[in-house]
Amino acid sequence: MPILVTGATGTVGGSLVRQLVAAGHEVRALTRDPASPAAASLPRQVEVVPGDFATPRTLVPALRGVERMHLVAMDGYGPLTTGPEILELARQAGVRRVTHLGHNDPSRDDDDPIEADHRPLHRAIENSGLEWTHLFPGEFMANTSEWAQSIRAEGVVRAPFGDWSSAMVHEADIAAVALVALTEDGHAGRTYWPTGPEPVRRRDVVRMLGEAIGREVRFDELTPEQAREHWQGWYPEEVIEWFLTMGEHPDGNAWVAPDVEEVTGRPGRTFRQWAADHADDFR
Ligand SMILES: NC(=O)c1ccc[n+]([C@@H]2O[C@H](COP(=O)([O-])OP(=O)(O)OC[C@H]3O[C@@H](n4cnc5c(N)ncnc54)[C@H](OP(=O)(O)O)[C@@H]3O)[C@@H](O)[C@H]2O)c1
């Protein structure tokens, strides 16, 4: 029986697909556009199927014959509003187990508006009748890809909060936790917090990217005002304001959770490792 991976063309889903294939599992990958270059670059053994969370019934063919699925909670920058319908269709199709890649920032208060928005989806998953495992990772190392263009073109990163410290996590480690939860017993009803193995400061991340590509990369630290202007058009306004509140909690994401090592049996990959894995994107 195939394992259905949603978000298969994305950062974590792509890694999960490759790790499942490498471990000998049959994989079905969901995408809104099977003709996209990202879908075309999936391993050839993978069955690529169309479906769009915005219209849950489009997932019915993808769910056929599936007992285990990975759900990426994607709805732009907000929570997946169609989650309950998708989970009910999955249950009706015979799905028994779901790993959920979502968002939950433990350093934020319960009444934080972005956090509060995600809670109904978490409850829907917990009440779905499926064996669920939540994955609430820390900041992705892959977010630094947004600097690739300015590093390639000018050798510079423009961002706020140089001293901000974050236990950023490698997508392969999040995927490795999902793989275990999907394919081994004992993870139902558990919540995992995949983080990297150590906190790293923004300015050190920039330095390590430079070391990985063998070229100095300058860090132009923006004030919050400059950052607001810099991000305009890239992110919705409420997301920009949410990013900027990070400055009030310089160690808010520095927490290192033991989950990657406990679940996979291997320590999490460092940022230095991530930079080496992705150096070509920054050259
Ligand atoms: N970035 C972070 O620092 C961070 C931290 C904690 C949690 N997270 C969580 O991680 C998740 C994002 O994971 P990611 O970065 O691996 O994703 P990503 O690289 O942004 O890729 C998004 C994936 O979602 C799929 N998708 C988007 N909208 C869809 C729709 N309407 N129907 C079906 N599929 C859709 C896309 O598939 P197609 O385009 O092929 O359809 C793509 O594969 C989110 O839940 C986010 O909250 C992120």
The ligand as an ORCA input file, in Angstrom:
! r2SCAN-3c Opt
* xyz 0 1
  N       9.500     27.521      7.467
  C       9.566     27.384      8.787
  O      10.485     27.908      9.452
  C       8.534     26.548      9.498
  C       8.659     26.373     10.891
  C       7.713     25.574     11.551
  C       6.682     24.979     10.825
  N       6.602     25.159      9.471
  C       5.501     24.500      8.755
  O       6.015     23.731      7.667
  C       5.018     23.651      6.658
  C       5.641     24.002      5.308
  O       6.508     22.974      4.944
  P       7.539     23.141      3.732
  O       8.384     24.365      3.980
  O       8.186     21.838      3.531
  O       6.570     23.504      2.529
  P       6.976     24.304      1.209
  O       8.372     24.000      0.804
  O       6.558     25.735      1.379
  O       6.026     23.640      0.142
  C       4.639     23.735      0.229
  C       4.048     22.416     -0.214
  O       2.652     22.440      0.061
  C       1.962     22.088     -1.110
  N       0.720     22.867     -1.153
  C       0.587     24.199     -0.945
  N      -0.696     24.544     -1.085
  C      -1.379     23.410     -1.392
  C      -2.744     23.151     -1.691
  N      -3.675     24.122     -1.693
  N      -3.091     21.875     -1.992
  C      -2.169     20.876     -2.001
  N      -0.853     21.066     -1.725
  C      -0.469     22.342     -1.444
  C       2.864     22.429     -2.268
  O       2.585     21.531     -3.325
  P       2.348     21.965     -4.866
  O       2.832     23.380     -5.015
  O       3.162     20.959     -5.640
  O       0.888     21.805     -5.047
  C       4.250     22.169     -1.695
  O       4.623     20.838     -1.877
  C       3.884     24.582      7.080
  O       2.874     23.816      7.693
  C       4.551     25.489      8.098
  O       3.634     26.003      9.052
  C       7.506     25.930      8.795
*
